[in-house]
């Protein structure tokens, strides 16, 4: 009798709260922005969609727009973005829904534009910016998503043209500018900063 009552109770709870589909359901959608194909696990009576597996989107012209894998609703692995002409614009790595490691950006001609480091979805470490010739023109550093340490700018010849110090996202300390108009030995101009304000 106790077993029968327990079975009835479990059946009622299943009916009230719904049950999860254990196998992903493949869905396709077409919009004015293009086409999307993805798989979901549908849970509960509200039919909550949880992404599971490969998510792919295309532009209206049929060119792939983005692609990323999901595990239990969270991005996992490498996410890729392309423009409408098939040029890769961005590559981001995820672990359990959080950005991890190097994120790479390219311009619309496929040239390296920027590299950003992440840890647990926050910028951590160097961010490097390049010009259209592939030369490094800026290097800055982040800790837990906040700019800190030294930011350095370079000209097309790789010469340092400025150097700034940051603390908690604000300029703090000595900022130096290097002028090479008189030759290879630069003229240096210095500004002192205190928590984002120019020192008196």
C-alpha positions in Angstrom: 0.0 0.0 0.0 2.8 2.4 0.9 4.5 1.6 -2.4 1.3 2.3 -4.3 0.9 5.7 -2.6 4.5 6.6 -3.3 4.1 5.7 -7.0 1.0 7.8 -7.2 2.8 10.8 -5.6 5.8 10.5 -8.0 3.4 10.4 -10.9 1.6 13.5 -9.7 4.9 15.4 -9.2 6.0 14.4 -12.7 2.7 15.7 -14.1 2.9 19.0 -12.1 6.4 19.9 -12.9 6.9 18.2 -16.2 9.8 16.0 -17.3 12.9 16.8 -19.2 13.5 15.5 -22.7 16.7 13.5 -22.4 17.6 13.7 -26.1 18.3 17.0 -27.8 15.8 18.3 -30.3 17.1 19.8 -33.5 15.5 23.1 -34.4 15.8 25.5 -37.4 14.6 29.1 -37.6 14.6 31.6 -40.5 14.5 35.3 -39.9 15.3 38.5 -41.7 18.8 38.2 -40.3 19.3 34.8 -41.7 18.9 31.2 -40.6 19.7 29.5 -37.3 20.1 25.8 -36.5 20.6 24.4 -33.0 19.7 21.6 -30.6 17.9 22.0 -27.3 16.8 19.9 -24.4 13.2 20.9 -23.5 12.5 20.8 -19.7 9.3 21.2 -17.6 5.8 22.1 -18.4 7.0 25.6 -19.4 9.1 23.9 -22.1 12.3 25.7 -21.2 14.8 25.3 -24.0 18.4 24.5 -22.9 21.0 24.6 -25.6 22.8 21.4 -26.1 25.2 20.7 -28.9 26.2 22.7 -31.9 24.6 26.2 -32.5 25.1 27.6 -36.0 23.8 30.8 -37.7 24.0 31.9 -41.3 23.6 35.3 -43.0 20.7 35.7 -45.5 23.3 35.1 -48.3 24.0 31.6 -46.9 27.4 32.5 -45.5 28.1 31.1 -42.0 27.8 33.8 -39.3 28.6 32.1 -36.0 29.2 28.7 -34.6 29.6 27.5 -31.0 29.0 24.3 -29.0 26.8 24.2 -25.9 26.9 21.7 -23.0 23.8 21.9 -20.7 23.1 25.5 -21.8 26.6 26.8 -21.4 29.1 27.6 -24.2 31.9 25.1 -24.3 35.0 25.2 -26.6 35.7 27.7 -29.4 33.1 30.3 -30.7 33.7 31.6 -34.1 32.3 34.7 -35.9 32.5 35.6 -39.6 31.3 38.5 -41.7 28.9 38.2 -44.6 31.8 37.5 -47.0 33.2 34.6 -45.0 36.1 36.5 -43.3 36.7 35.3 -39.8 36.3 38.3 -37.4 36.6 36.7 -33.9 37.6 33.6 -32.1 36.7 33.1 -28.4 37.3 30.1 -26.1 34.8 29.1 -23.5 34.8 26.7 -20.5 31.5 26.1 -18.8 30.1 29.4 -20.2 33.0 31.6 -19.2 35.6 33.1 -21.5 39.0 31.5 -20.9 42.3 32.1 -22.6 43.0 34.2 -25.7 40.3 35.9 -27.7 41.5 36.9 -31.2 40.0 39.7 -33.4 40.6 40.2 -37.1 39.5 43.1 -39.4 37.3 42.6 -42.5 40.4 41.8 -44.6 41.4 39.0 -42.3 44.3 40.9 -40.7 45.1 40.5 -37.0 43.5 43.3 -35.1 43.6 42.5 -31.4 44.4 39.8 -28.9 42.7 39.7 -25.5 43.3 37.3 -22.6 40.5 36.1 -20.3 40.2 34.2 -17.1 36.7 33.3 -15.7 35.0 35.7 -18.1 37.2 38.7 -17.0 40.1 40.2 -18.8 43.3 39.0 -17.3 46.8 39.7 -18.6 47.8 41.5 -21.8 45.6 43.1 -24.5 47.6 43.8 -27.7 46.4 45.9 -30.6 47.9 45.8 -34.1 47.8 48.1 -37.1 46.9 47.0 -40.6 50.5 46.1 -41.3 50.6 43.7 -38.4 52.7 45.9 -36.2 52.0 46.1 -32.5 50.8 49.6 -31.7 49.5 49.2 -28.1 49.9 46.8 -25.2 48.0 47.1 -22.0 47.3 44.9 -19.0 44.2 43.9 -17.0 43.6 42.2 -13.7 40.1 40.8 -12.9 38.7 43.0 -15.7 40.3 46.2 -14.6 43.2 48.0 -16.4 46.3 48.0 -14.3 50.0 48.3 -14.7 51.7 49.7 -17.8 50.1 50.7 -21.1 52.6 51.2 -23.9 52.0 52.7 -27.4 54.3 52.1 -30.4 54.7 53.7 -33.8 55.0 51.7 -37.1 58.7 51.3 -36.6 58.2 49.7 -33.2 59.5 52.7 -31.2 57.8 53.5 -27.9 55.7 56.7 -28.3 54.1 56.8 -24.9 53.9 54.9 -21.6 51.2 55.2 -19.0 50.7 53.7 -15.6 47.3 52.5 -14.4 45.9 51.5 -11.0 42.3 50.3 -10.5 41.4 51.4 -14.0 42.7 54.9 -13.6 45.9 56.6 -14.7 48.2 56.7 -11.7 51.9 57.6 -11.6 54.2 58.8 -14.4 53.0 59.1 -18.0 55.8 59.6 -20.6 55.6 60.7 -24.2 58.4 60.2 -26.7 59.0 62.6 -29.6 61.3 61.4 -32.4 61.0 64.4 -34.7 64.6 65.5 -33.9 66.2 62.1 -34.5 66.5 58.6 -33.1 67.0 59.9 -29.5 63.5 61.0 -28.4 62.5 64.1 -26.5 60.6 62.9 -23.4 57.6 64.8 -21.9 56.4 63.6 -18.5 53.0 64.0 -16.8 52.3 62.9 -13.2 48.9 61.4 -12.5 47.1 60.6 -9.1 44.1 58.4 -9.4 42.9 59.7 -12.7 43.7 63.3 -12.0 46.8 65.3 -13.3 48.9 66.0 -10.2 49.1 69.7 -9.4 
